[in-house]
Amino acid sequence: EPAFPGLWLIALALAVVLTVVAVLALWHLRRVTFSARAQELGSLSLAVSDDIDPGLLGAKGGLYALRRELDNGLLALPTTSATQILRTRVELMSVVTQLWVVDDQGQLLGASHSQSAPEKPTFFPPLDSLALNQMAISRPFGDPQTQAPQVALAIRFKRTFDAPGGWLLAGVPAGSLQGAFQVASPAPD
């Protein structure tokens, strides 16, 4: 029989208490770490959205204004003057580099430049499922003049009595959507 039988019980109890304290400390450290990371991600997303938002809002507003012109019959397509009108609209939208107007079948009705419009399957959500107040974005594609990657934003316009329905597409440099990541990225420790 051991000389101090209670000593083993005390040692076992001490080991259990130390294990519970270590588990609780690690659990608390985990919560604090996740909380700090969530704050960092929140700050980063705020910085990114602040940098991207004005350009996208301008492009979105410009597309909606152009849709209103189509709906009210102020922009007839396809016509020779449509190219100049679309170029003027591009100049008014800060991030937009080109505009296309395509019908429901994807046929080009008008364009601000000679580059062909992105294909319908490159958009998400799919253009055919797009509601009037939704916007889709295309996969990146190359600008043939600058070789810079671009994406296209798309909104639907409805069919009127003298014009088919379709989509308004706006080409935007992909770098303008990514520029905020360089500004908002934390410096290495």
Long-range contacts (C-beta under 8 A, 24 or more apart in sequence): 40-186, 43-184, 44-184, 44-185, 44-186, 47-180, 47-183, 47-184, 48-180, 48-181, 48-184, 49-180, 50-180, 51-179, 51-180, 51-183, 51-184, 52-176, 52-177, 52-179, 52-180, 54-94, 55-94, 55-95, 55-172, 55-176, 56-95, 56-153, 56-172, 56-177, 58-93, 58-94, 58-95, 58-96, 59-93, 59-95, 59-96, 59-153, 59-170, 59-172, 60-135, 60-153, 60-155, 62-89, 62-92, 62-93, 62-96, 62-170, 63-135, 63-153, 63-155, 63-168, 63-170, 64-155, 65-89, 66-99, 66-168, 67-155, 67-157, 67-168, 70-101, 70-157, 70-160, 70-163, 70-168, 71-157, 71-158, 71-160, 73-160, 73-162, 73-163, 76-163, 77-101, 77-109, 77-110, 77-163, 78-109, 78-110, 79-110, 82-109, 82-110, 83-110, 83-111, 83-112, 86-110, 86-111, 86-112, 87-112, 87-113, 93-170, 95-172, 95-173, 95-176, 96-170, 96-171, 96-172, 97-143, 97-150, 97-171, 97-172, 97-173, 98-170, 98-171, 99-168, 99-169, 99-170, 99-171, 100-152, 100-168, 100-169, 100-171, 101-157, 101-166, 101-167, 101-168, 101-169, 102-166, 102-167, 102-169, 103-164, 103-165, 103-166, 104-159, 104-164, 104-165, 104-166, 109-164, 109-166, 115-143, 115-144, 115-145, 115-171, 117-152, 117-169, 118-152, 118-169, 122-152, 123-152, 123-154, 127-154, 127-156, 127-167, 130-154, 130-155, 130-156, 130-167, 131-156, 132-156, 132-158, 138-169, 140-174, 143-171, 143-173, 148-173, 148-174, 148-175, 149-173, 149-174, 149-175, 150-174, 151-177
